[in-house]
Amino acid sequence: LYWTPVPVPSALRFLFPKFHGDPILLQFALRVLEHHPVSVTFFYVPQVVQALRSDELGYAERFIFETSKISQLFCHQIIWNMKANKYRGDDAEEPDPMKPELDRLVDMIVESLSGDAQDFYNREFSFFDEVTSISGKLKPFIKASKPEKKAKIDEEMAKIKVDPGVYLPSNPDGVVVDIKRKSGRPLQSHAKAPFMATFKVRRERNKHNAATGGREEYDTWQSAIFKVGDDCRQDVLALQIIAMHKNIFNSLGLDLLVTPYRVTATGPGCGVIDVIPNATSRDEMGRAKINDLQSFFVMKYGPLDSPEFQKARGNFVQSMAAYSLLCYIVQIKDRHNGNIMIDGRGCITHIDFGFLFDIGPGGVKFEPNSFKLSHEMVVLMGGKDSVGFRQFRELTVKAFLAARPYAHSIVDTAALMLAAEFPSFKGEGTLERLKLRFRLDLSEKKAAEFMMAIIDNACENKRSIVYDEFQRMTNGASPPLSSSPRTVLARSSLCSSLTILALFLAGIPYVR
């Protein structure tokens, strides 16, 4: 009897209680996991760790231990993830039930290291601990001025030694060769001490000259945010799902642009987050008195009819279609202007995934169930009757139809994290609603019509308009300065925005 290998999430499912520890399925799961290259299972490290929760016969432990011997990078990533799962929540005060098992397995893996592997582990973890310890040293300065915080970061950054071969946990494909010692920057936080720093990372790529072939090294500056007291594991899951969609789109040759930046949870309530290079948030544009997205694009890329502007607008349309689908499928909320970025190519990128699936800020989902499609976004694409907007609609529908055949794999990836009890999970119902959003019950034609209706619902939705205004009033997030008549109406009276929000919070319906 020979069973064809299945995707990693499907194999991991057989290690969970649902299949009652069936010995044949357990052996099949282990064989499949060993069949896949480490580079594939590497992507699913968070799910592999969750399999330890019900690992009575030790199949998941055996796989982790043996694979850690094969790949040093897998070894490091699995240790960081196990450390991140020892406690729950941002404050990391509640021990996870599997903490004793994680402690034992981490010790077992570390004690098994020897020679070069042990030296590499010691160098890497010493380097990273030095960098992240800066957050702890900043805590006495939380109420200090930014220049004082900056001076403390610079002082600590000057002490860090860059040993050969060390890397950022979020960038295992590159080696840190230097640090921009004066790049440290304190980030805004009421009770925590996150900071940003920039590192010179050396990577490899194929040579541009096809005739000579081979590989070449190149250096880039990579900024990263280091957080302590902030559980990043939910962000990791969101970015996994985003990356899965990117792979789907690329495999089908769709003109869709997705930028899944990297986040790695490295300890209880700790993590490192890559900074998207050459990107500006919509909030920063507003604070710089840039009226709207189109004004920003004209200022950055040139007149509307210039090739540079047209190229950037095309990139915006292609990325907007991809992220619109993702915001709908994953129900990414809290989409205020501080969480929406435009990169150097003109692509839109979403950041900060603290509110997914079944939760929204304040415990309610005030934003539309579709996605954010504001007036200025439509204007940048050329208006509702333009070629650009029609292309956006077509690409969003294509993205939806492309993702549907992979719905089970995407749902499985999320399901494997259910026992981690992220705030966004509301039991099995969350997974059922995630699957339902793919509308597998519809024919392809009906599914396309369904997605067109979702786009219509999103277009200048009043809930998005009011949410932007609410964010501006409460947090100072800058809304678009040039808006549709609806926005002007919402902004004309502070009371009108608060009234609509109050009605919603009270459970009183209003016309959308």
Protein Blocks (a to p, Z undefined) as FASTA:
>chain_A
ZZddddfklmmmmmpmkloopaklmmmmmmmmmmpcfklmmmmmmmmmmmmmmmmnommm
mmmmmmmmmpmklmmmmmmmmmmmmpgcjkomaccfklmmmmmmmmmmmmmpgcjllmmm
mmmmmmmmmmmmmmmmmmmmmmmcfklmmmmmmmmmmmpccdehiacfklmmbccfbdcf
klpccdddfkbccdddddddddddddfblmlgpcddddddddddddehiafklmmmmmmm
mmmmmmmmmmnopacdddddddddfbehiacddddehiacfklmmmnopablmlmmmmmn
opfklmklmmmmmmmmmmmmmmmmmmmmnopghiafklcccdfkopacdehjfbghjbce
hhiafbcfkbccdfklmmmnnpjkbmklmmmmmmmmmmmmmmmmmmmmmmmmmmmmmmno
paklgcjklmmmmmmmnopmbcfklmmmmmmmmmmmmnopaklmmmmmmmmmmnopacdf
bdcfklmmmmmpmklmmmmmmmmmnopacdZZ
